Amino acid sequence: MDDTLNRIQEQLKLHKMSKIQLLTFLGLTKSAWSSWERGETTTYKDHIPEIAGLFNVSADYLLGIEQKNKPVVEHDELSNEILNLFIGLSEKDKTELIEYARYKFEHQSEK
């Protein structure tokens, strides 16, 4: 396994996320991770921007260009929990949740 894949795996552990959740987020099959681990493909590098955004790290960190993991945007613990839960939802549920959040945001001042 190369350094980039090791860093991705570290982020999975840090965010208490499974490989399957990441693959689902990326729209990939379960076999993708196995082929990455065996060194058969490095297609995960095609998804570095998405993975970096998901974990709130820089692409340079995942690629080993930066040695320090510097968050791109600071999130509090509750925000991280929401993001982690969101990742595991189906596309339909994600859409419904976003619509609900928009509704709540637009009507928050009515209280």
KOLBASE-176528 format. One line per field, with one value per atom (N, C-alpha, C, O, CB): atom name; z, y, x. Coordinates in Angstrom, 1 decimal. Atoms other than C-alpha are relative to their C-alpha. Glycine has a CB too. Layout:
BEGIN
name CA | ...
pz Z | ...
py Y | ...
px X | ...
end
This chain:
BEGIN
name N | CA | C | O | CB | N | CA | C | O | CB | N | CA | C | O | CB | N | CA | C | O | CB | N | CA | C | O | CB | N | CA | C | O | CB | N | CA | C | O | CB | N | CA | C | O | CB | N | CA | C | O | CB | N | CA | C | O | CB | N | CA | C | O | CB | N | CA | C | O | CB | N | CA | C | O | CB | N | CA | C | O | CB | N | CA | C | O | CB | N | CA | C | O | CB | N | CA | C | O | CB | N | CA | C | O | CB | N | CA | C | O | CB | N | CA | C | O | CB | N | CA | C | O | CB | N | CA | C | O | CB | N | CA | C | O | CB | N | CA | C | O | CB | N | CA | C | O | CB | N | CA | C | O | CB | N | CA | C | O | CB | N | CA | C | O | CB | N | CA | C | O | CB | N | CA | C | O | CB | N | CA | C | O | CB | N | CA | C | O | CB | N | CA | C | O | CB | N | CA | C | O | CB | N | CA | C | O | CB | N | CA | C | O | CB | N | CA | C | O | CB | N | CA | C | O | CB | N | CA | C | O | CB | N | CA | C | O | CB | N | CA | C | O | CB | N | CA | C | O | CB | N | CA | C | O | CB | N | CA | C | O | CB | N | CA | C | O | CB | N | CA | C | O | CB | N | CA | C | O | CB | N | CA | C | O | CB | N | CA | C | O | CB | N | CA | C | O | CB | N | CA | C | O | CB | N | CA | C | O | CB | N | CA | C | O | CB | N | CA | C | O | CB | N | CA | C | O | CB | N | CA | C | O | CB | N | CA | C | O | CB | N | CA | C | O | CB | N | CA | C | O | CB | N | CA | C | O | CB | N | CA | C | O | CB | N | CA | C | O | CB | N | CA | C | O | CB | N | CA | C | O | CB | N | CA | C | O | CB | N | CA | C | O | CB | N | CA | C | O | CB | N | CA | C | O | CB | N | CA | C | O | CB | N | CA | C | O | CB | N | CA | C | O | CB | N | CA | C | O | CB | N | CA | C | O | CB | N | CA | C | O | CB | N | CA | C | O | CB | N | CA | C | O | CB | N | CA | C | O | CB | N | CA | C | O | CB | N | CA | C | O | CB | N | CA | C | O | CB | N | CA | C | O | CB | N | CA | C | O | CB | N | CA | C | O | CB | N | CA | C | O | CB | N | CA | C | O | CB | N | CA | C | O | CB | N | CA | C | O | CB | N | CA | C | O | CB | N | CA | C | O | CB | N | CA | C | O | CB | N | CA | C | O | CB | N | CA | C | O | CB | N | CA | C | O | CB | N | CA | C | O | CB | N | CA | C | O | CB | N | CA | C | O | CB | N | CA | C | O | CB | N | CA | C | O | CB | N | CA | C | O | CB | N | CA | C | O | CB | N | CA | C | O | CB | N | CA | C | O | CB | N | CA | C | O | CB | N | CA | C | O | CB | N | CA | C | O | CB | N | CA | C | O | CB | N | CA | C | O | CB | N | CA | C | O | CB | N | CA | C | O | CB | N | CA | C | O | CB | N | CA | C | O | CB
pz 0.0 | 0.0 | 0.0 | 0.7 | 1.2 | 0.1 | -0.9 | 1.1 | 1.8 | -1.4 | -1.0 | 1.3 | -0.1 | 1.0 | 0.0 | 0.1 | -0.1 | 0.5 | 1.2 | -1.5 | -0.4 | 0.5 | 1.6 | 2.2 | -0.7 | -1.4 | 4.0 | 0.7 | 1.8 | 0.4 | -0.6 | 4.7 | -0.1 | 0.8 | -0.8 | 0.1 | 3.4 | 1.1 | 1.7 | -1.4 | -1.0 | 5.7 | 1.4 | 2.3 | 0.0 | -1.3 | 8.7 | 0.2 | 1.3 | 0.0 | -0.1 | 7.9 | 0.3 | 1.0 | -1.3 | -0.2 | 7.8 | 1.5 | 2.1 | -0.8 | -1.4 | 11.3 | 0.9 | 1.8 | 0.4 | -0.8 | 12.6 | 0.0 | 1.0 | -0.6 | 0.1 | 11.3 | 0.3 | 0.1 | -1.4 | -0.3 | 12.4 | -1.1 | -1.0 | 1.3 | 1.2 | 8.9 | -0.6 | -0.5 | -1.0 | 0.6 | 7.1 | -1.4 | -2.1 | 0.1 | 1.4 | 3.8 | -0.9 | -2.0 | -0.4 | 0.8 | 2.5 | -0.1 | -1.1 | 0.6 | 0.0 | 3.5 | -0.9 | -1.7 | 1.4 | 1.0 | 1.6 | -1.4 | -2.2 | 0.3 | 1.4 | -1.5 | -0.4 | -1.6 | 0.0 | 0.3 | -1.3 | -0.3 | -1.3 | 1.1 | 0.2 | -1.0 | -1.4 | -2.1 | 1.0 | 1.3 | -4.1 | -1.2 | -2.3 | 0.0 | 1.0 | -6.0 | -0.6 | -1.8 | -1.1 | 0.4 | -6.2 | 0.6 | 1.6 | 0.3 | -0.5 | -5.7 | 1.1 | 1.3 | -1.1 | -1.1 | -2.7 | -0.5 | 0.2 | 0.7 | 0.6 | -5.0 | -0.3 | -0.4 | -1.2 | 0.3 | -5.7 | 1.1 | 0.8 | -0.1 | -1.0 | -2.3 | 0.0 | 0.1 | 1.4 | 0.1 | -2.7 | -1.1 | -0.9 | -0.3 | 1.1 | -6.0 | 0.3 | -0.2 | -1.3 | -0.4 | -4.5 | 1.0 | 0.8 | 0.7 | -1.0 | -1.6 | -0.6 | -0.2 | 1.1 | 0.8 | -4.0 | -0.9 | -1.5 | -0.7 | 0.9 | -6.0 | -1.5 | -2.4 | 0.2 | 1.3 | -9.1 | -0.7 | -1.9 | -0.1 | 0.5 | -9.6 | 1.0 | 2.2 | -0.5 | -0.9 | -8.2 | -0.3 | -0.3 | -0.1 | 0.4 | -9.3 | 1.1 | 0.9 | -0.5 | -1.1 | -5.8 | -0.2 | 0.3 | 1.3 | 0.2 | -6.9 | -0.9 | -0.8 | -0.7 | 0.7 | -9.3 | 0.9 | 0.5 | -1.0 | -0.9 | -6.3 | 1.2 | 2.1 | 0.6 | -1.0 | -4.2 | 0.4 | 1.6 | -0.4 | -0.4 | -4.3 | 0.8 | 1.8 | -1.2 | -0.8 | -3.1 | 1.4 | 2.4 | -0.8 | -1.3 | -0.4 | 0.9 | 2.1 | -0.2 | -0.8 | 0.8 | 0.6 | 1.7 | -0.8 | -0.5 | 1.0 | 1.1 | 2.1 | -1.2 | -1.0 | 2.9 | 1.3 | 2.4 | -0.5 | -1.3 | 5.5 | 0.5 | 1.5 | -0.2 | -0.3 | 5.5 | 0.2 | 1.2 | 1.3 | 0.0 | 4.7 | -1.4 | -2.3 | 0.4 | 1.3 | 1.8 | -0.9 | -0.4 | 0.1 | 0.9 | -1.3 | 0.1 | 0.0 | -1.4 | -0.1 | -0.8 | 1.2 | 1.1 | 0.2 | -1.2 | 2.6 | -0.4 | -0.1 | 1.2 | 0.4 | 1.1 | -0.9 | -0.9 | -0.6 | 1.0 | -1.7 | 0.6 | -0.1 | -1.2 | -0.7 | 0.8 | -0.3 | 0.0 | -0.5 | 0.3 | -0.5 | 1.3 | 1.6 | -1.1 | -1.3 | 2.9 | 1.0 | 0.9 | 0.3 | -1.0 | 5.9 | 1.2 | 2.0 | 0.5 | -1.2 | 8.4 | -0.5 | -1.5 | 0.6 | 0.3 | 8.4 | 0.5 | 1.7 | 0.6 | -0.4 | 8.4 | -0.5 | -1.7 | -0.5 | 0.5 | 8.3 | -1.0 | -0.7 | 1.2 | 0.9 | 5.4 | 0.6 | 0.5 | -1.4 | -0.7 | 7.4 | 1.4 | 1.5 | -0.8 | -1.4 | 11.2 | 0.2 | -0.1 | 1.0 | -0.4 | 12.2 | 1.4 | 2.0 | -0.9 | -1.3 | 15.6 | 0.0 | -1.0 | 0.8 | -0.1 | 16.9 | -0.6 | -1.2 | 1.4 | 0.5 | 16.1 | -1.5 | -2.1 | 0.6 | 1.5 | 12.5 | -0.6 | -1.6 | -0.4 | 0.4 | 12.1 | 0.1 | -0.8 | 0.7 | -0.2 | 13.4 | -1.1 | -1.7 | 1.4 | 1.0 | 11.0 | -1.4 | -2.1 | -0.1 | 1.2 | 8.1 | -0.1 | -1.2 | -0.2 | 0.0 | 9.0 | -0.2 | -0.9 | 1.3 | 0.2 | 9.3 | -1.4 | -2.0 | 1.0 | 1.4 | 6.0 | -1.0 | -2.0 | -0.3 | 0.9 | 4.2 | -0.2 | -1.3 | 0.4 | 0.1 | 5.0 | -0.5 | -0.7 | 1.4 | 0.5 | 3.7 | -1.5 | -2.3 | 0.3 | 1.5 | 0.3 | -0.6 | 0.1 | -0.2 | 0.7 | -2.3 | 0.2 | 0.4 | -1.6 | -0.2 | -1.8 | 1.4 | 1.6 | -0.1 | -1.4 | 2.0 | 0.1 | 0.8 | 0.9 | 0.0 | 1.4 | -0.5 | 0.1 | -0.8 | 0.6 | -0.8 | 0.9 | 1.1 | -1.4 | -0.9 | 1.7 | 1.2 | 1.7 | 0.5 | -1.1 | 4.5 | -0.3 | 0.5 | 0.5 | 0.5 | 2.5 | -0.1 | 0.3 | -1.3 | 0.2 | 1.7 | 1.4 | 1.6 | -0.7 | -1.3 | 5.4 | 0.7 | 1.3 | 0.9 | -0.6 | 6.5 | -0.6 | 0.1 | -0.3 | 0.6 | 4.0 | 0.5 | 0.8 | -1.6 | -0.6 | 5.3 | 1.4 | 1.7 | 0.0 | -1.4 | 8.9 | 0.0 | 0.8 | 0.7 | 0.1 | 7.9 | -0.4 | 0.2 | -1.0 | 0.4 | 6.1 | 1.0 | 1.0 | -1.3 | -1.0 | 9.0 | 1.4 | 2.3 | -0.1 | -1.4 | 11.9 | 0.7 | 1.9 | -0.1 | -0.7 | 12.5 | 0.3 | 0.9 | -1.0 | -0.2 | 12.7 | 1.5 | 1.9 | -0.9 | -1.4 | 16.3 | 0.9 | 2.1 | 0.5
py -1.2 | 0.0 | 1.2 | 1.3 | 0.0 | -1.2 | 3.4 | 1.0 | 0.8 | 0.7 | -1.0 | 6.5 | 0.7 | 0.9 | 1.0 | -0.6 | 8.1 | -0.9 | -0.4 | 0.4 | 0.9 | 5.1 | -0.2 | -0.3 | -1.4 | 0.0 | 4.9 | 1.2 | 1.1 | -0.1 | -1.3 | 8.5 | 0.0 | 0.4 | 1.2 | 0.1 | 7.8 | -0.9 | -0.7 | -0.5 | 1.0 | 4.8 | 0.6 | 0.4 | -1.2 | -0.7 | 7.0 | 0.9 | 1.0 | 0.8 | -0.9 | 9.5 | -0.8 | -0.4 | 0.8 | 0.8 | 6.7 | -0.3 | -0.2 | -1.3 | 0.4 | 5.6 | 1.3 | 1.2 | -0.5 | -1.2 | 9.2 | 0.5 | 1.0 | 1.1 | -0.4 | 9.9 | -1.1 | -1.0 | 0.5 | 1.1 | 6.5 | -0.4 | -0.6 | 0.3 | 0.3 | 5.7 | -1.3 | -1.6 | 1.1 | 1.3 | 2.3 | 0.3 | 1.3 | -1.0 | 0.0 | 1.6 | 0.0 | 0.7 | -1.2 | 0.1 | 0.8 | 1.3 | 1.7 | -1.1 | -1.4 | 4.2 | 0.9 | 1.7 | 0.6 | -0.9 | 5.9 | -0.4 | 0.4 | -0.2 | 0.5 | 3.7 | 0.4 | 0.8 | -1.5 | -0.4 | 4.4 | 1.5 | 1.9 | -0.3 | -1.5 | 8.2 | 0.3 | 1.2 | 0.6 | -0.2 | 7.9 | -0.7 | -0.5 | -0.5 | 0.7 | 5.7 | -1.1 | -1.4 | 1.0 | 1.1 | 2.8 | -1.3 | -1.3 | 0.3 | 1.3 | -0.9 | -0.4 | 0.1 | -1.0 | 0.6 | -2.9 | -0.5 | -0.4 | -1.1 | 0.6 | -4.5 | 1.1 | 0.7 | -0.8 | -1.1 | -1.1 | 0.1 | 0.1 | 1.4 | -0.1 | -1.0 | -1.2 | -0.9 | 0.0 | 1.1 | -4.5 | 0.2 | -0.1 | -1.3 | -0.2 | -3.6 | 1.1 | 1.0 | 0.3 | -1.0 | -0.5 | -0.6 | -0.3 | 1.2 | 0.6 | -2.5 | -0.9 | -0.9 | -0.7 | 0.9 | -5.0 | 0.7 | 0.1 | -1.1 | -0.8 | -2.2 | -0.3 | 0.1 | -0.4 | 0.3 | -3.3 | 1.3 | 1.5 | -1.0 | -1.3 | 0.2 | 1.1 | 0.9 | 0.0 | -1.2 | 3.7 | 1.0 | 2.2 | 0.7 | -0.9 | 5.0 | 0.9 | 1.8 | -0.8 | -0.8 | 6.4 | 1.4 | 2.4 | -0.6 | -1.4 | 9.3 | 0.8 | 2.1 | -0.2 | -0.8 | 10.3 | 0.7 | 1.6 | -0.9 | -0.4 | 10.9 | 0.9 | 1.2 | -1.1 | -0.7 | 12.9 | 1.3 | 1.5 | 0.4 | -1.2 | 16.2 | -0.3 | 0.4 | 0.8 | 0.3 | 14.5 | -0.6 | -0.2 | -1.1 | 0.6 | 12.5 | 1.1 | 1.1 | -1.1 | -1.1 | 15.6 | 0.8 | 1.2 | 0.9 | -0.7 | 17.5 | -0.7 | -0.1 | 0.4 | 0.8 | 14.7 | 0.0 | 0.2 | -1.4 | 0.1 | 14.5 | 1.4 | 1.5 | -0.9 | -1.4 | 18.3 | 0.1 | 0.7 | 0.4 | -0.1 | 17.9 | 0.5 | 0.5 | -1.4 | -0.4 | 19.2 | -1.2 | -2.2 | 1.0 | 1.0 | 17.2 | -0.3 | -1.4 | 0.4 | 0.1 | 17.9 | -0.9 | -1.6 | 1.4 | 0.9 | 16.2 | -1.5 | -2.3 | 0.3 | 1.3 | 13.1 | -0.6 | -1.8 | -0.1 | 0.4 | 13.0 | -0.1 | -0.5 | 0.9 | 0.0 | 13.4 | 1.2 | 1.2 | -1.3 | -1.2 | 16.8 | 0.8 | 1.3 | 0.8 | -0.6 | 18.3 | -1.1 | -2.1 | 0.9 | 1.1 | 16.3 | 0.2 | -0.7 | 0.0 | -0.3 | 18.0 | 0.0 | 0.6 | 1.4 | 0.0 | 17.4 | 1.3 | 1.4 | -1.2 | -1.3 | 20.9 | 0.1 | 0.0 | 1.2 | 0.0 | 21.1 | 1.2 | 2.3 | 0.1 | -1.1 | 23.2 | 0.9 | 2.2 | -0.6 | -0.7 | 24.3 | -0.6 | -1.8 | 0.1 | 0.5 | 24.0 | -0.4 | 0.4 | 1.0 | 0.4 | 22.0 | -0.4 | -0.9 | -1.2 | 0.4 | 21.4 | -1.5 | -2.1 | 0.8 | 1.4 | 17.9 | -0.4 | -1.4 | -0.5 | 0.3 | 18.1 | 0.1 | -0.8 | 1.0 | -0.1 | 19.2 | -1.2 | -1.8 | 1.2 | 1.2 | 16.3 | -1.2 | -2.1 | -0.3 | 1.1 | 13.9 | 0.0 | -1.0 | 0.0 | -0.2 | 15.3 | -0.4 | -1.2 | 1.5 | 0.4 | 14.9 | -1.5 | -2.1 | 0.7 | 1.5 | 11.3 | -0.7 | -1.7 | -0.4 | 0.6 | 10.4 | 0.2 | -0.7 | 0.6 | -0.3 | 12.1 | -0.9 | -1.3 | 1.5 | 0.9 | 10.0 | -1.3 | -1.9 | -0.2 | 1.3 | 6.8 | -0.1 | -1.1 | -0.6 | 0.0 | 7.9 | -0.3 | -0.1 | 1.4 | 0.2 | 6.9 | 1.4 | 2.4 | -0.8 | -1.2 | 9.6 | 0.7 | 1.9 | -0.2 | -0.5 | 10.0 | 0.6 | 1.7 | -1.2 | -0.5 | 10.4 | 1.3 | 2.2 | -1.1 | -1.2 | 12.9 | 1.2 | 2.3 | -0.2 | -1.1 | 15.0 | 0.5 | 1.7 | -0.5 | -0.4 | 14.9 | 0.7 | 1.7 | -1.3 | -0.7 | 15.9 | 1.4 | 2.3 | -0.8 | -1.3 | 18.8 | 0.9 | 2.1 | -0.1 | -0.8 | 20.0 | 0.4 | 1.5 | -0.8 | -0.3 | 19.7 | 1.1 | 2.0 | -1.2 | -0.9 | 21.6 | 1.4 | 2.4 | -0.4 | -1.3 | 24.4 | 0.6 | 1.8 | -0.2 | -0.5 | 24.6 | 0.6 | 1.7 | -1.1 | -0.4 | 24.8 | 1.3 | 2.2 | -1.0 | -1.2 | 27.5 | 1.2 | 2.3 | -0.2 | -1.1 | 29.6 | 0.4 | 1.6 | -0.4 | -0.3 | 29.4 | 0.2 | 0.3 | -1.0 | -0.1 | 29.8 | 1.3 | 1.3 | -0.2 | -1.3 | 33.5 | 0.1 | 1.1 | 1.1 | -0.1 | 32.8 | -0.4 | -0.3 | -0.9 | 0.4 | 31.5 | 1.1 | 1.0 | -0.9
px 0.8 | 0.0 | 0.9 | 1.9 | -1.0 | -0.8 | 1.4 | -0.4 | -1.4 | -0.1 | 0.2 | 1.6 | -1.3 | -2.0 | 1.1 | 1.3 | -1.5 | -1.1 | -2.0 | -0.2 | 1.0 | -3.6 | 0.1 | -0.9 | 0.1 | -0.2 | -2.1 | -0.7 | -1.3 | 1.5 | 0.5 | -3.1 | -1.6 | -2.2 | 0.5 | 1.4 | -6.6 | -0.6 | -1.6 | -0.4 | 0.4 | -6.9 | 0.1 | -0.7 | 0.9 | -0.1 | -5.7 | -1.2 | -1.7 | 1.3 | 1.1 | -8.4 | -1.3 | -2.2 | -0.2 | 1.2 | -11.0 | -0.1 | -1.2 | 0.1 | -0.1 | -9.9 | -0.4 | -1.2 | 1.3 | 0.2 | -9.8 | -1.5 | -2.0 | 0.8 | 1.4 | -13.4 | -0.9 | -2.1 | -0.2 | 0.9 | -14.7 | -0.9 | -2.1 | -0.8 | 0.7 | -15.7 | 0.6 | 1.8 | 0.1 | -0.5 | -15.5 | 0.4 | 0.1 | -1.2 | -0.4 | -14.0 | -1.2 | -1.2 | 1.0 | 1.2 | -17.4 | -0.7 | -1.3 | -1.0 | 0.6 | -18.8 | 0.7 | 0.1 | 0.0 | -0.7 | -16.0 | -0.3 | -0.5 | 1.6 | 0.3 | -16.5 | -1.4 | -1.6 | 0.2 | 1.3 | -20.2 | -0.1 | -0.7 | -1.0 | -0.1 | -19.5 | 0.6 | 0.1 | 0.8 | -0.6 | -17.3 | -0.7 | -0.4 | 1.4 | 0.8 | -19.8 | 0.8 | 0.6 | -0.4 | -0.8 | -17.4 | -0.4 | -1.1 | 1.5 | 0.3 | -17.7 | 1.0 | 2.0 | 0.0 | -0.8 | -16.3 | 1.3 | 2.3 | -0.7 | -1.3 | -13.7 | 1.1 | 2.2 | -0.3 | -0.9 | -12.1 | 1.1 | 2.3 | -0.7 | -1.0 | -10.4 | 1.0 | 2.2 | -0.7 | -0.9 | -9.0 | 1.1 | 2.2 | -0.8 | -1.0 | -7.4 | 1.0 | 2.1 | -0.8 | -1.0 | -5.9 | 1.0 | 2.2 | -0.8 | -0.9 | -4.4 | 1.0 | 2.2 | -0.8 | -0.9 | -3.0 | 1.0 | 1.9 | -0.8 | -0.9 | -1.4 | -0.4 | 0.4 | 1.4 | 0.4 | -3.3 | -0.5 | -0.2 | -1.2 | 0.4 | -4.7 | 0.2 | 0.4 | -1.5 | -0.1 | -4.3 | -1.1 | -0.9 | 1.4 | 1.1 | -7.7 | -0.5 | -1.2 | -1.1 | 0.4 | -8.2 | 0.6 | 0.0 | 0.5 | -0.6 | -5.9 | -0.9 | -0.8 | 1.4 | 1.0 | -8.7 | -1.0 | -1.6 | -0.7 | 1.0 | -10.8 | 0.6 | -0.1 | -0.8 | -0.7 | -8.3 | -0.8 | -0.9 | 1.4 | 0.7 | -10.3 | -1.2 | -1.5 | -0.4 | 1.2 | -13.5 | 0.4 | -0.3 | -0.8 | -0.4 | -11.7 | 0.6 | 0.3 | 1.1 | -0.5 | -9.8 | -1.1 | -1.1 | 1.0 | 1.2 | -13.1 | -0.8 | -1.2 | -0.9 | 0.8 | -14.8 | 0.7 | 0.0 | -0.1 | -0.8 | -12.0 | 0.5 | 1.1 | 1.1 | -0.4 | -11.4 | 1.5 | 2.0 | -0.7 | -1.5 | -7.7 | 0.4 | -0.5 | 0.7 | -0.4 | -5.7 | 0.4 | 0.8 | 1.2 | -0.4 | -5.1 | 1.5 | 2.0 | -0.4 | -1.4 | -1.4 | 0.4 | 1.4 | 0.6 | -0.3 | -1.5 | -0.3 | 0.6 | -0.9 | 0.3 | -3.2 | 1.1 | 1.4 | -1.3 | -1.0 | -0.6 | 1.4 | 2.3 | 0.0 | -1.3 | 2.3 | 0.9 | 2.0 | 0.7 | -0.7 | 3.3 | 0.2 | 1.3 | -0.7 | 0.0 | 2.5 | 0.1 | -0.6 | -1.3 | -0.2 | 3.6 | -1.0 | -1.2 | 1.4 | 0.9 | 1.2 | -1.4 | -1.8 | 0.4 | 1.4 | -2.5 | -0.6 | -0.9 | -0.7 | 0.6 | -3.9 | -1.4 | -1.6 | 0.8 | 1.4 | -7.7 | -0.2 | 0.3 | -1.0 | 0.3 | -9.0 | -1.0 | -0.8 | -0.5 | 1.0 | -11.9 | -0.2 | -0.3 | -1.4 | 0.2 | -12.3 | -1.5 | -2.4 | 0.5 | 1.4 | -15.4 | 0.0 | 1.0 | -0.4 | 0.2 | -16.7 | -0.4 | -0.6 | -1.0 | 0.3 | -17.4 | -1.4 | -1.5 | 0.1 | 1.3 | -21.1 | -0.1 | -0.7 | -1.0 | -0.1 | -20.4 | 0.6 | 0.1 | 0.8 | -0.6 | -18.1 | -0.9 | -1.0 | 1.3 | 0.9 | -20.7 | -1.1 | -1.4 | -0.7 | 1.0 | -23.3 | 0.6 | -0.1 | -0.5 | -0.6 | -20.9 | 0.2 | -0.1 | 1.4 | -0.2 | -20.1 | -1.3 | -1.3 | 0.7 | 1.3 | -23.8 | -0.5 | -1.1 | -1.0 | 0.5 | -24.6 | 0.6 | 0.0 | 0.4 | -0.7 | -22.0 | -0.7 | -0.7 | 1.4 | 0.6 | -23.8 | -1.4 | -2.0 | 0.0 | 1.4 | -27.2 | 0.0 | 0.9 | -0.6 | 0.2 | -28.6 | -0.2 | -0.4 | -1.3 | 0.1 | -28.8 | -1.4 | -1.5 | 0.2 | 1.4 | -32.6 | 0.0 | -0.5 | -1.0 | 0.0 | -32.1 | 0.9 | 0.5 | 0.5 | -0.8 | -29.3 | -0.7 | -0.7 | 1.3 | 0.7 | -31.5 | -1.1 | -1.3 | -0.7 | 1.1 | -34.4 | 0.6 | 0.0 | -0.7 | -0.6 | -32.0 | 0.4 | 0.3 | 1.2 | -0.4 | -30.6 | -1.2 | -1.2 | 0.7 | 1.3 | -34.2 | -0.5 | -0.9 | -1.0 | 0.5 | -35.1 | 0.9 | 0.4 | 0.0 | -1.0 | -31.9 | -0.2 | -0.2 | 1.4 | 0.3 | -32.7 | -1.3 | -1.3 | -0.1 | 1.2 | -36.2 | 0.2 | -0.2 | -1.1 | -0.3 | -35.0 | 0.8 | 0.6 | 0.8 | -0.8 | -32.4 | -0.9 | -0.7 | 1.1 | 0.9 | -35.0 | -1.0 | -1.4 | -0.7 | 1.0 | -37.4 | 0.5 | -0.3 | -1.1 | -0.5 | -35.1 | -0.3 | -0.4 | 1.5 | 0.3 | -35.8 | -1.5 | -1.9 | 0.4 | 1.5 | -39.6 | -0.3 | -1.5 | -0.8 | 0.2 | -39.2 | -0.1 | -0.3 | 1.0
end
